[in-house]
Amino acid sequence: VEWALKAIRFAFGSGVQTCSVIATRSGNGVMEVLQQQGHYAPPSLDALEKVFERALGLKKGRVFVDTWEIGFLSHCPVCFDARKHRLECMNLGQHVLPQISCNCQSAHA
C-alpha cells in the first residue's frame, strides 16, 4: 500500500493528471519465483481499496483502479460483487464511498 502510494504521489508530483492502479498479477512465472523467494506477496482486495481510497484523498488528479478480473484478490464470495461495484462507482465519481461491511473483513483485521 505504501509503495503504491509513493508511486502515485511521485507521478502527481511530476505533473501527471491521471493515475491507474492495477493489481499485480501472477501467471508469468516471474512473480511465482519472487513469491517463493519471499520477495513478493499477492495483493489483497483490502490493499487495493486502501490504495484507491488514499489516492483519491490526495486530490491531486484523477485516479482509477482496474477492476478487470480482480476476483483473485478476494477470498469472500459474499461481499466481492458489492466491493467491486463500489470500486467501479468510485472510478466514475472520483470520490470515496462508504466501505462494504462483511464478516470476512473482521477475520482479516
C-alpha positions, 0 to 999 in steps of 0.5 A: 500500500505504501509503495503504491502510494509513493508511486502515485504521489511521485507521478502527481508530483511530476505533473501527471493528471491521471493515475491507474492502479492495477493489481499485480498479477501472477501467471508469468512465472516471474512473480511465482519465483519472487513469491517463493523467494519471499520477495513478493506477496499477492495483493489483497482486495483490502490493499487495493481499496486502501490504495484507491481510497488514499489516492483519491484523498490526495486530490491531486488528479484523477485516479482509477483502479482496474477492476478487470478480473480482480476476483483473485484478490478476494477470498469472500464470495459474499461481499466481492460483487458489492466491493467491486461495484463500489470500486467501479462507482468510485472510478466514475465519481472520483470520490470515496464511498462508504466501505462494504461491511462483511464478516470476512473483513473482521477475520482479516483485521 
